[in-house]
Amino acid sequence: MQQIKAYLDQIATISKSDWDFFTSKLKRHTIPKKAVFFKVNEIENHISFIETGVVRLFIPKENPEKEITFGFSFKDQFISAYDSFLTQKPSAYQLQALTETTVLSITYNDLQEVYKTTLIGNLIGRLTAERLFLIKSKREQNLLNLSAEERYVKLFKERPELLKVIPLKYISSYIGVTAQALSRIRKRV
């Protein structure tokens, strides 16, 4: 619980009563390595904070080689099929633990209760949503403005640990190139 507290303390000061109420709604889960724990056409009912591990967001295809990886989340970050969580409509993508992953999760209904009951809930919700939006916006801008090689170099500089724990086939999909093109980029870099 200390990790999520440290994360939220960066956003706002939380009273003991608000903190106690919020943490009473959190449930800890451990997800096995490689497990797909949220699937296409499901409605996301949780938002989770990653205590340990790495999660991949991807669009599955009949041929697994054609899957589209469009995001990763790491320790001390929130993870969810967030658009499905907000709209309570089926998702078009899946979530997979790439390593054994431990999360603290809160349900949609419990989060709504936190928003209604606590003084700080709405502020934390808004600021967390803003952070998630900025990450998404930055990725979209990188895809539109940078070459594949520039995206790879930027990813390597910003998240060097990524290359140690994430298979290259997922990284190539994430930066929008084939595995062969990534291999050529890696040789040049």
N, C-alpha and C positions, 0 to 999 in steps of 0.2 A: 504493500500500500504506500510505502514511502516514495516510490518512483512516480506514481500518479499524483501524489501530494506535491512533490517537487515540481512536476510539470505544471500543475494548476496554480501553484504559488507564483510562477512566472507571469501568469495572466492576471490574477487578482488575489486579494486577501480574503480568506474564507474563515468565517466564524466557526468555533468548535461545534455548535449545534448544527450548522449547515453541513459541515464536514461529516459529522456523525450520521446525519440523515442520508447523505449521499453514499457514504461507504456501506451503509446497511443494505443498500440496493445492489451492490457489486457482488458478482460471483466469479470465482477464479476457476479457469478451465485450462487443462493442458491438452494440446492438439499434437498428435503424432506427426513426425516428419513425413512429408509428401501427402498428407491427408488433405483432400478437398473437403472443407468444412462448411462451405456455402455454395449451392449449385444454381445454375441457370433456372429461371422460372420460379424460384423460391422468393418469398417476401422476407426481406431482412428485418429481423426483430431485435437485433442487438447492435450496439456500438461497443467496441472493445478497445482497451488500452493494452498495448503489447509490453509485457514485463521482460520477456526474453523471446528471441526468435526472429524469423523473417517470414513475411507473408507476400504472396504474389497475387495480383489481380489480373485475370485473363479471360479472354473470350475463347471458349472451347470450339474446336472444329472436329469433323469426323476423322480427319487425319491429324493426329497429335502434333505432327511436324508443322502444321499450318496454324496452330494456336497463336493468338495475338496477346502477348503480354503487354499491358499498358501501365502497370504500376507495381511498386514494391512498398511495403511498410516494414519498419524496423522497431527495435526496442525503443521505448519511450515515445511511441507515436500511436495515434488512434487508427483503427482499422474497421471498415464496415463497407458493405455495398451501400454507400451512403445515399445515393439517389433513391434506391428502393426503400431504405430506412425512412427517409423523409416523406416519400409519397405513399408508402405502404402498398406499392405495386410490384409485380414480379421483376426480377433482375435479368439483365441480358448477359451477365458475366458471373464468374466464379471466384472464390477465394481459396488459396491453397497454402498450407504451411510448408515452407521449403526446408525448415529445420524444425526440431521439436520446439513448439511455441507455447508460452504461457501467457494467458490474457486475463484481464479483469473485464467482465462484461456487465452491461446494464441493458435491460429490455426497453423497448420503445415506451411501453406504458409506465414503467418505473421512472424513466427519464422525464416524461411529461409531468409526473408527480413531483419530481425534484424541481422542475421549472416552476410549478405552482406553489410549492411549499417553502422553498428557500429564497433568501434574498439575493443570493449570488448566482443561482442556477441559470437564469436567462443570459446573464453576462458571459458566463463560462461557455454556454452553448453557442452563443453568437460568435465569440472570439475563436472558439475551436473550429466552427464552420468556416470562418474567415481564413484561418490557417490552411484548412483543407482546400479551400478554393484557390488560394495563392499557389499552393503546390501544383494543383491541376492546371492553372493558368500558365505557370512557368513551363511546365512540360509541353503544353500546346504551342507556346511561343518558340520553344527550342525546336520542336518538330518543323515549324514553319520557317524559321530563320537560320538554322544552323545546318551544315552538311552532316552526313552520318559520321564522318571522322571527328568533326567538332563536337557532336553530341557524345561520342564515346569518350573523348578526352575530358570533356566537362564532367561527365558521369564519374570517370576515374578520379578526377581531382576532388570532386565534392564527396564521393562515397567510395573511397578505395576498398573498404571492407566488403563492398558489394561483390567484387570480383573474386573474393575468397570463398564466398558461401553460395553464390548463385551460378547455376550452370550457364555456360556461354550461349546455349540455344535460347535461353530466356532473355539474356542481355541483348542478343542480336534482334530478337523480336521487339524488345522494348525500344531500341534506338531506330527500329524500322528498316533493318537490312536482313539479308539472308545470313546464315551461319558462315558461308563461304566468303561473303563480303566482309563480315566481321573479322575473319581470319586474315584477310588482306590488310584491313585497317590496323590490326594489331601488329602485323609485321612492319608496316610503315611507321607506326608510333613507337 
